[in-house]
């Protein structure tokens, strides 16, 4: 009986030790998970802060491009709207087929790091996480399509006007045609259907590209506000 009593006490003691060890392991795992979650949250917070900085640089670039396109469109519209070009200087007329565009690459530095780490959600706010991913995926793809289209077509416009042998473009080198004849040839290019259609295509395309830049700026600006609200609530 004494032996059995000692064995029972030993068994209870052993079970107690095992329970204590298990509890200790569970507490350690809980602390480790808490630390890991805290580090992940800290990492996500930093990523959000950096994405906000990237978006700010995007909006500044978008604004610069918007101003460029507004200027181009305004000047081109003014010239296109004229019924005759007798009083307009040759330099001003040349602006009607001035080939220029804005080529901006959206800043994906932070988002690339996020995707490389396999992070699918940057915020507990599912709507915000979804909007961020949409901006850097479908919106980015659509934006690039517009910009590539603009670059290709603007380049084609420039090549078209250069290929027109009737008009001698301004340059630092001597001209072989007098200014009056050259001006007449320029006006002829502008008012003929083919040249007119080329100018109108450029004008309407630039309006569409301007609209795209404005939409991208709006999306980026709204995201900046939502990210800041999310950061304030952490």
PEURFEN-V457920 format. One record per residue. N is the residue number from 1. PSI is psi as a letter, one per 20 degrees, with the letter a starting at -180 (NA if undefined). NEAR is the number of other ideal C-beta (glycine too) atoms within 8 Angstrom. Layout:
BEGIN
n=N psi=PSI near=NEAR
n=N psi=PSI near=NEAR
END
This chain:
BEGIN
n=1 psi=g near=4
n=2 psi=h near=5
n=3 psi=g near=6
n=4 psi=h near=7
n=5 psi=g near=8
n=6 psi=h near=8
n=7 psi=h near=8
n=8 psi=g near=8
n=9 psi=g near=8
n=10 psi=g near=8
n=11 psi=g near=8
n=12 psi=h near=8
n=13 psi=g near=8
n=14 psi=g near=8
n=15 psi=g near=8
n=16 psi=g near=8
n=17 psi=g near=8
n=18 psi=g near=8
n=19 psi=g near=8
n=20 psi=g near=8
n=21 psi=g near=8
n=22 psi=g near=8
n=23 psi=g near=8
n=24 psi=g near=8
n=25 psi=g near=8
n=26 psi=g near=8
n=27 psi=g near=8
n=28 psi=g near=8
n=29 psi=g near=8
n=30 psi=g near=8
n=31 psi=g near=8
n=32 psi=g near=8
n=33 psi=h near=8
n=34 psi=g near=8
n=35 psi=g near=8
n=36 psi=g near=8
n=37 psi=h near=8
n=38 psi=g near=8
n=39 psi=h near=8
n=40 psi=g near=8
n=41 psi=h near=9
n=42 psi=g near=8
n=43 psi=g near=8
n=44 psi=h near=12
n=45 psi=g near=10
n=46 psi=h near=8
n=47 psi=g near=13
n=48 psi=g near=13
n=49 psi=g near=9
n=50 psi=h near=10
n=51 psi=h near=14
n=52 psi=g near=12
n=53 psi=g near=9
n=54 psi=g near=13
n=55 psi=h near=14
n=56 psi=g near=9
n=57 psi=h near=9
n=58 psi=g near=13
n=59 psi=h near=12
n=60 psi=g near=8
n=61 psi=g near=9
n=62 psi=g near=14
n=63 psi=g near=9
n=64 psi=g near=9
n=65 psi=h near=11
n=66 psi=g near=12
n=67 psi=g near=8
n=68 psi=g near=10
n=69 psi=h near=13
n=70 psi=g near=9
n=71 psi=g near=8
n=72 psi=g near=11
n=73 psi=g near=12
n=74 psi=g near=8
n=75 psi=g near=9
n=76 psi=g near=14
n=77 psi=g near=9
n=78 psi=g near=8
n=79 psi=h near=12
n=80 psi=h near=10
n=81 psi=i near=5
n=82 psi=q near=8
n=83 psi=i near=2
n=84 psi=q near=4
n=85 psi=k near=9
n=86 psi=h near=4
n=87 psi=j near=3
n=88 psi=p near=8
n=89 psi=q near=5
n=90 psi=h near=10
n=91 psi=g near=7
n=92 psi=h near=8
n=93 psi=h near=14
n=94 psi=h near=11
n=95 psi=h near=10
n=96 psi=h near=10
n=97 psi=k near=10
n=98 psi=o near=7
n=99 psi=o near=9
n=100 psi=q near=6
n=101 psi=r near=8
n=102 psi=p near=8
n=103 psi=n near=6
n=104 psi=p near=8
n=105 psi=p near=4
n=106 psi=p near=9
n=107 psi=o near=9
n=108 psi=j near=9
n=109 psi=g near=8
n=110 psi=g near=12
n=111 psi=h near=11
n=112 psi=g near=8
n=113 psi=g near=9
n=114 psi=g near=11
n=115 psi=h near=8
n=116 psi=h near=6
n=117 psi=i near=6
n=118 psi=k near=5
n=119 psi=p near=9
n=120 psi=h near=4
n=121 psi=p near=8
n=122 psi=i near=11
n=123 psi=q near=11
n=124 psi=i near=4
n=125 psi=o near=8
n=126 psi=h near=8
n=127 psi=g near=6
n=128 psi=g near=13
n=129 psi=g near=12
n=130 psi=g near=8
n=131 psi=h near=10
n=132 psi=g near=14
n=133 psi=h near=8
n=134 psi=g near=9
n=135 psi=g near=11
n=136 psi=j near=10
n=137 psi=e near=8
n=138 psi=g near=6
n=139 psi=g near=11
n=140 psi=g near=11
n=141 psi=g near=8
n=142 psi=g near=9
n=143 psi=g near=11
n=144 psi=h near=8
n=145 psi=g near=8
n=146 psi=g near=11
n=147 psi=g near=11
n=148 psi=h near=8
n=149 psi=g near=10
n=150 psi=g near=12
n=151 psi=g near=10
n=152 psi=g near=8
n=153 psi=h near=11
n=154 psi=h near=12
n=155 psi=g near=9
n=156 psi=h near=8
n=157 psi=g near=13
n=158 psi=g near=9
n=159 psi=h near=8
n=160 psi=g near=9
n=161 psi=h near=13
n=162 psi=h near=7
n=163 psi=i near=6
n=164 psi=o near=9
n=165 psi=i near=4
n=166 psi=h near=6
n=167 psi=p near=10
n=168 psi=o near=7
n=169 psi=q near=7
n=170 psi=p near=5
n=171 psi=r near=5
n=172 psi=i near=2
n=173 psi=q near=4
n=174 psi=q near=3
n=175 psi=q near=9
n=176 psi=j near=4
n=177 psi=p near=8
n=178 psi=q near=6
n=179 psi=h near=8
n=180 psi=g near=6
n=181 psi=g near=8
n=182 psi=h near=13
n=183 psi=g near=10
n=184 psi=g near=8
n=185 psi=h near=12
n=186 psi=g near=12
n=187 psi=h near=10
n=188 psi=g near=9
n=189 psi=h near=12
n=190 psi=h near=12
n=191 psi=i near=8
n=192 psi=q near=8
n=193 psi=g near=5
n=194 psi=g near=6
n=195 psi=g near=11
n=196 psi=g near=10
n=197 psi=h near=8
n=198 psi=g near=12
n=199 psi=g near=13
n=200 psi=h near=9
n=201 psi=g near=10
n=202 psi=g near=13
n=203 psi=g near=12
n=204 psi=h near=8
n=205 psi=g near=11
n=206 psi=h near=13
n=207 psi=g near=9
n=208 psi=h near=9
n=209 psi=h near=14
n=210 psi=g near=12
n=211 psi=h near=8
n=212 psi=g near=11
n=213 psi=g near=13
n=214 psi=g near=10
n=215 psi=g near=8
n=216 psi=h near=13
n=217 psi=g near=13
n=218 psi=g near=8
n=219 psi=g near=10
n=220 psi=g near=13
n=221 psi=g near=10
n=222 psi=h near=8
n=223 psi=h near=13
n=224 psi=g near=12
n=225 psi=g near=8
n=226 psi=h near=11
n=227 psi=g near=14
n=228 psi=h near=9
n=229 psi=g near=8
n=230 psi=g near=12
n=231 psi=h near=11
n=232 psi=h near=6
n=233 psi=j near=5
n=234 psi=NA near=6
END
